[in-house]
Amino acid sequence: MMIYRSVLACVLMPMAANAWLVNVGATRSTPTRATTALPMAMDYNDPVVAAEFAKVQPMEYDDVVIELGEKGIPVPPTMNDMEIKLMLVEMRLRFSGDLKGQKKPVKPTKFSSLFEEAMWTKPAFEEFYNSLKLKDDLNALNVVAEYVMDKELALQRYGKDYKALLRKANAALTAPPPVKSPTLTFSGFPANMGEAGCKMTLEALGGISEFECFPDEDMPILRGKVTFEDIETAKKAVAQYDGMDMGMGTKLELVSV
């Protein structure tokens, strides 16, 4: 049995579904660890696993160790090169939700709290919060959760002792979503704009090569996908419209594909 499995399980346990239960509404919330069965075996015949291993295999030892370390995963000195690379494969697949048997969470139609909304709509904040989970820093988890729920109250309570942490939390909350390609999915434009009006609005930012749009089944908003002629225009669209309140009960959301 390879050593890396026990190491990875210990570090990634908080990443499993419901592995942390945080009472973010309480005055002094305390995260408690739930008992979660984490599957330890990868199916090496799975094309997804094989494809990821093909990416990792040519990497240098130091680069593998650095990437694992960035996620807070220590590498025991007794592990050989192959074990470390398999460890990285599993870590990547778990973080992406692509590991076989791992259920991907489904985005709720309505958010139960500001914290839940931030975890779903702020990628930089989700990554920041999950990094605190990996460090097993319960105090920091609680402080950040309370900051999201009530910024002013959290600053009064923790502004002095956790100044640096709250600064990082705020930076993560206000960071624009990453734009990785000229293609974006969108939702939240008013349905009465119609397809032509929606396209015209986005086209004002720059040329569009592909566009599709349809009304939401439950709300009077439009959903769709747009591909701009270049990635810079896509970045402008996200900067200008993502998070904008259009008065339809939801905020505009533009996500890079």
C-alpha positions in Angstrom: 0.0 0.0 0.0 1.5 3.3 -1.0 2.4 5.9 1.6 0.9 8.8 -0.3 -2.7 7.7 0.2 -2.7 8.2 3.9 -0.9 11.5 3.6 -3.3 12.8 0.9 -6.3 11.6 2.8 -5.3 13.5 6.0 -4.8 16.7 4.1 -7.7 16.6 1.7 -10.3 15.3 4.2 -11.6 18.8 4.8 -12.3 19.1 1.0 -14.7 16.2 1.0 -18.4 17.1 0.9 -19.7 18.1 4.3 -16.3 17.5 5.8 -16.7 20.9 7.6 -19.8 22.2 9.2 -19.5 25.9 10.0 -22.2 27.7 11.9 -21.5 31.1 10.3 -24.5 32.7 11.9 -23.4 32.1 15.4 -21.5 34.7 17.5 -18.6 32.3 18.1 -19.1 29.6 15.4 -17.0 26.5 15.8 -16.3 24.3 12.7 -16.5 20.6 13.6 -15.2 17.8 11.6 -17.7 15.3 10.3 -17.0 11.7 9.8 -16.6 11.3 6.1 -15.6 8.2 4.1 -13.0 9.3 1.5 -12.4 6.8 -1.3 -8.7 6.1 -1.5 -8.3 4.2 -4.8 -8.0 5.7 -8.2 -9.1 3.8 -11.3 -6.0 3.8 -13.4 -8.1 2.6 -16.4 -10.2 5.7 -16.2 -9.4 8.0 -19.2 -9.6 11.1 -16.9 -6.9 9.6 -14.6 -4.8 8.5 -17.5 -5.0 12.0 -19.1 -4.0 13.8 -15.9 -1.1 11.3 -15.3 0.2 12.0 -18.8 0.4 15.7 -17.9 2.2 15.0 -14.6 4.6 12.3 -15.8 7.1 14.6 -17.5 7.2 17.1 -14.6 10.4 17.5 -12.6 10.5 16.2 -9.0 10.9 19.7 -7.5 7.9 21.1 -9.5 5.7 18.3 -8.3 6.7 19.0 -4.7 6.1 22.7 -5.1 2.6 22.3 -6.5 1.7 19.9 -3.7 3.2 22.3 -1.1 1.1 25.2 -2.5 -2.0 23.3 -1.5 -0.6 22.6 1.9 0.2 18.9 1.2 3.5 17.7 2.7 5.7 15.2 0.8 7.3 12.5 3.1 11.0 12.0 2.3 10.4 8.2 2.0 8.2 8.6 -1.1 9.7 7.8 -4.5 9.2 9.8 -7.7 6.3 7.8 -9.0 4.4 7.9 -5.7 4.7 11.7 -5.5 3.4 12.1 -9.1 0.4 9.8 -8.4 -0.2 11.9 -5.3 -0.3 15.0 -7.5 -2.7 13.4 -10.0 -5.1 12.5 -7.2 -4.8 16.0 -5.6 -5.6 17.7 -9.0 -8.6 15.4 -9.7 -10.0 15.9 -6.2 -9.7 19.7 -6.4 -11.4 19.7 -9.8 -14.1 17.3 -8.8 -13.2 14.9 -11.6 -12.2 11.9 -9.6 -14.4 8.9 -10.3 -17.0 8.4 -7.6 -16.7 12.0 -6.4 -19.9 13.8 -6.6 -19.8 17.4 -7.9 -21.9 19.8 -5.9 -24.9 21.3 -7.6 -25.2 25.1 -7.5 -28.4 26.1 -5.6 -31.0 28.2 -7.3 -31.2 30.4 -4.1 -28.4 30.9 -1.6 -29.1 30.3 2.1 -26.5 32.9 3.3 -24.0 35.4 2.1 -21.3 32.9 2.9 -22.8 30.3 0.6 -23.2 32.9 -2.1 -19.6 33.9 -1.8 -18.4 30.3 -2.0 -20.4 29.8 -5.2 -19.9 33.1 -7.0 -16.4 34.2 -5.9 -13.8 31.8 -7.2 -10.9 33.6 -5.6 -12.6 33.5 -2.2 -13.5 29.8 -2.5 -9.8 29.0 -3.2 -8.7 31.2 -0.3 -11.2 29.6 2.1 -10.3 26.1 1.0 -6.6 26.9 1.6 -7.5 27.7 5.2 -9.2 24.3 5.5 -6.1 22.6 4.3 -4.1 24.3 7.0 -6.7 23.1 9.6 -6.9 26.7 10.9 -10.3 26.7 12.7 -10.0 30.2 14.1 -9.2 31.7 10.7 -12.1 29.8 9.1 -14.5 31.2 11.7 -13.2 34.7 11.4 -13.4 34.8 7.6 -16.9 33.2 7.7 -18.1 35.9 10.1 -16.5 38.6 8.0 -18.5 37.5 5.0 -21.8 37.4 7.0 -21.3 40.8 8.8 -18.2 42.8 7.7 -18.5 45.6 10.2 -19.1 43.4 13.2 -16.2 41.1 12.3 -13.9 44.2 11.9 -14.9 45.3 15.4 -14.2 41.9 16.9 -11.2 40.8 14.9 -9.8 43.8 13.1 -6.8 44.1 15.4 -5.7 40.5 15.9 -6.6 39.3 12.4 -5.9 42.4 10.3 -3.8 40.6 7.7 -6.2 37.7 7.4 -9.2 40.0 6.9 -7.2 42.0 4.3 -6.6 38.8 2.4 -10.3 37.8 2.7 -11.4 41.1 1.4 -9.0 40.9 -1.6 -10.4 37.4 -2.4 -14.0 38.6 -2.2 -13.4 41.6 -4.5 -11.1 39.8 -7.0 -12.6 39.7 -10.5 -13.4 36.2 -11.8 -10.6 34.6 -13.8 -11.0 34.8 -17.6 -9.3 31.9 -19.4 -10.8 32.2 -22.9 -12.9 34.5 -25.1 -16.0 32.4 -24.3 -18.3 33.3 -21.4 -21.6 31.9 -20.1 -23.9 34.5 -18.7 -27.2 34.8 -16.8 -29.2 37.7 -15.3 -29.9 40.0 -18.2 -33.6 41.0 -18.1 -35.7 38.8 -20.3 -37.5 41.8 -21.9 -34.2 42.8 -23.5 -34.7 39.9 -25.9 -31.9 38.1 -27.7 -31.2 41.0 -30.0 -30.9 43.5 -27.1 -28.7 41.2 -25.1 -26.4 40.6 -28.0 -26.2 44.4 -28.8 -25.3 45.1 -25.2 -22.4 42.7 -25.2 -21.3 43.6 -28.8 -20.8 47.2 -27.7 -17.7 46.0 -25.9 -16.2 44.3 -28.9 -16.7 41.9 -31.8 -18.6 38.6 -31.2 -18.0 35.5 -33.1 -20.7 33.3 -31.5 -23.8 34.0 -29.5 -26.7 32.0 -28.1 -29.4 33.1 -25.6 -32.6 31.7 -24.1 -35.0 32.7 -21.3 -34.7 31.1 -17.9 -37.6 28.7 -17.0 -38.1 30.1 -13.5 -37.1 33.7 -13.6 -37.6 36.7 -16.0 -33.9 36.6 -17.0 -31.8 35.5 -19.9 -29.1 32.8 -20.0 -26.6 32.0 -22.7 -23.1 31.9 -24.0 -21.0 34.4 -25.9 -17.7 34.0 -27.6 -15.8 37.3 -28.3 -13.2 37.7 -30.9 -10.5 38.1 -28.3 -9.9 37.4 -24.7 -9.4 41.0 -23.8 -13.0 41.8 -24.7 -14.2 38.9 -22.6 -12.2 40.4 -19.7 -13.9 43.8 -20.2 -17.3 42.1 -20.2 -16.6 40.4 -16.9 -15.2 43.6 -15.4 -18.2 45.7 -16.5 -21.1 43.3 -15.9 -20.3 40.5 -13.5 -22.1 41.1 -10.2 -24.2 44.0 -11.5 -27.7 44.2 -10.0 -30.2 44.4 -12.8 -33.2 44.5 -10.4 -34.5 41.1 -11.4 -33.9 39.4 -8.1 -30.4 38.1 -9.1 -27.1 39.7 -10.1 -25.5 39.3 -13.5 -23.1 36.4 -13.6 -20.5 36.0 -16.3 -18.2 32.9 -16.1 -15.3 32.0 -18.3 -15.5 28.7 -20.1 
